[in-house]
Every structure is written in C-alpha cells, then in structure tokens.
Amino acid sequence: MSEYWKSSWSGEDGGPRRLQRARNAVIPTISADSQLDVTSRDAPALTMAIVGPNDELFLQRIMPGPAAISWVEKIDPITLEVIAQSEQLAGGPLWPGGLAAHANGSLYVVFGNHAHRLSADLQVIVSVELPRLRPYNSFVILPSGHLATKDFSGALPGQPNGTPMEPTELLILDPQDLRIVARLELAEPSIARLSADGNDIYVVGDYSLIRVFWRNETLIVDTTFNARYRTLEGQTFGWDAVITDEDAWFLDNGEGTQLFMGSFRGVGISSAPLHLVRVNKKTAQVTLTEICGLPDGIIANPPVVDTQRQIVVGFDSGNGVISGFDYDEDSVTPRWSRQQNHACHMLLSPEAGQIVTADHRPDLGCEQVVILDITTGDEVARVSTTSPIQSAVFPAIGPNGDIYWCSMFTITRISVR
C-alpha cells in the first residue's frame, strides 16, 4: 500500500487488501482487568474514519436524500469535537462511498457519482462527475498512485429485492486531476467494494470473483481465473474480499442489505445458508464453508483473516452468529461459534491475537464494542457506545492504538489506559 499515506489507518480496512489491521500502530493487549476509556459523540450518517498527514483524524459524513452530498471533518482525536470541515461535496445516488489519504498528501473522496481531491486542510483541489448515474462505491489506491473505482450495481436504499442489475464498469482515475485514464465494463454486476493486491484488482461479481490486471495504463481481465462462487439454489451475491498471499476471502448472501432499518436481524432472504467463500489465487478453486447452517442469513461486510494463526472469522448478521475457522492449504474447519449481533467491519490485533467486533443490543438501547480472543471466541471485554443502531460501516485504529468505532449515528473512541 505504498501509495497510501504512511499513517496507522490511511484508508478503509487499513488498505486495499482489506486486512483490517493497522500499519505503524498496535492496539494494546486488552484483558478483563484493562481500564477502557470511552468517549462518544453524535455524528449522524458517518461512514468512516481515517488517519491522514500529521496523524490527523478525518471523518467522512454524508447527507442522505435524492441527490445526496458528503463532506469531510477533521476532528480532535481525544474529544472527537470538530476542528475543521470541508465544503459540501457533490454526490448523487446514495451509497456510503469512501475516503482515503494518498501518499501525495491529498485526501480523496468518492461518493455518489462524483470524485473529489482535497488538501489536508480540507480545501477542494478538484472535483469531477463520474460517467454513470449510480453510486461509485469507494475506491482503492494502486501502487502507481491511480485510483480504481467502479459503479455500484445493487438496489439502492429502500428499493425492493430483485431490482434489475447491470454490469459494472471499472474506472482508473489520475490522482492529479481525476480524469479517467482507463475504463473497462465487466461481464457481471458487482455490489462489493474493490480490493487490490499490488496492481491486481479483485471484483466480487454477482456470481464470480473477477481479477483484473492494471498494466501499462491498461485494464485487462484475467480470463484464466474462473472463480464462480455462486453455485447453490438460494445463494445470493458476495461482498468485499480480503486478499491474503494465497487466497481471497469473502462472505455471500448479501441480497437485501438495502432494506437495513437499524439492524440486519430478520432482513435476510437467502434460503441457502450463508458461507465463508475462499478462492485460491493461483488455481481459482472455490471453497464454501457454512457460517452457521441457517437460512435467511445476510451480511454487508468482509470476514477477517489472521494469517499468523491461520484463523478466519466470519459472521451472519441476519441470524446473529459469529464463527471462527482454522484453515490450512487444503481445508477450512470450524473452531468456535457464538451468538452475537455483529454487522460491521472488524479490526484485527495480530500482536494480541484479538479482534474488535460489535454486538447490537436493542434490549439495552445501544450497540456495544466487544473484544474477542480470536483463538477461542471468548469475550475479553465489552463497552457500550451511544449508538442506538447497528453499525454496518468502518472503524479505524489511531496512531497510539486507540480504537475509533463508527456507526451511522455516532463515533466512539476507546482507549486502553
């Protein structure tokens, strides 16, 4: 991720491989005896936090509506109060979009059918309208410094299941002026966000995982990589992929997420059980492993993979289950499972062998952040946020190992004293 700013968390999921672990920072090991300081403030329609130049903390927020807009806030990393705010940024059709800090010192936003380049003091340098009247669901930065983005093919908030989908077009944008330098329409629709491993771009399509090479300012589909994952009756499309050295990992049964109304419980429509999908990067072999074996599962986000311990953790937000699996070169086998209402992106602390997860608790009127031991699934600690709804978005790790938990209602800082 050389073309991201070298902070602890310069883009969603910690970088384009979506490993959900920090660079240049460590979450302190948390135990039942740890003193956790918790600060929350309201931040409606918050999508994500990132750490940019000078270790400053930035938020991307949006204002829903038929022609939604977005903006970026710089906030105090301790109190969470707003220090500065960009002007309102043109958006378009609503889906959350994304924010990242580039190695050139600029911040980039892709939201609606617009892309924006901002200075670190939140002044707009350039804005462009993207070609399709659909949301462009965030982006990844490639080693060349270019931005890779694509349009979102799925149903928009409130639209019914079964809304017709059209194939996705992949775009490459120049980081200086955001002009389109390459474009390629793929054979399938895609709902998931892009992932990348160097100059190899991974697109979770409606039925297949597609690999596209970025070479000599040209996009080329890898036609030798035939990874069809959607093969079962009642199975629906997958979401964002985590890219490790050998495999791509993601979760299926994503249809219905546009009907989220504060929780994913009871929203799923897929009659097939929800699966952890593993695709070998060399052979394109696909392995499906059930998370809990129940129908009506649903997710909108990726699993987390601890390559050091060879444990992968997936979840089913519709049924409120989170499960850990051992994996080796040939197999994926169940290790632990627990009831927990998790829906958002996770954080991995490989040094401690812990993951940061969520548990939406309507009985308590809030969502809680839960630290789990990745080897056993045992709960290590839990704290309450002030968010009344389930998070489906992106947390971050600060330069001192603080956890910044985002929902679509609040931001919460959790630090180990």
Secondary structure as UniProt FT lines:
FT   TURN            2..3
FT   HELIX           12..14
FT   TURN            16..17
FT   TURN            32..33
FT   STRAND          36..42
FT   TURN            44..45
FT   STRAND          46..51
FT   HELIX           53..55
FT   STRAND          57..63
FT   TURN            66..67
FT   STRAND          68..75
FT   TURN            77..79
FT   STRAND          82..85
FT   STRAND          89..92
FT   STRAND          98..102
FT   TURN            103..104
FT   STRAND          107..111
FT   TURN            112..113
FT   STRAND          114..118
FT   TURN            120..121
FT   STRAND          124..129
FT   STRAND          136..141
FT   TURN            143..144
FT   STRAND          147..151
FT   TURN            157..158
FT   TURN            161..162
FT   STRAND          169..173
FT   TURN            175..177
FT   STRAND          180..185
FT   STRAND          195..197
FT   TURN            198..199
FT   STRAND          200..205
FT   STRAND          208..215
FT   TURN            216..217
FT   STRAND          218..221
FT   TURN            223..224
FT   STRAND          227..228
FT   TURN            233..234
FT   STRAND          242..243
FT   STRAND          247..251
FT   TURN            255..256
FT   HELIX           257..259
FT   TURN            265..267
FT   STRAND          275..280
FT   TURN            281..283
FT   STRAND          286..290
FT   STRAND          304..306
FT   TURN            307..310
FT   STRAND          311..316
FT   TURN            317..320
FT   STRAND          321..327
FT   STRAND          332..339
FT   STRAND          347..349
FT   TURN            350..353
FT   STRAND          354..361
FT   TURN            362..365
FT   STRAND          366..373
FT   TURN            374..376
FT   STRAND          379..384
FT   STRAND          396..397
FT   TURN            399..400
FT   STRAND          403..406
FT   STRAND          410..416
//
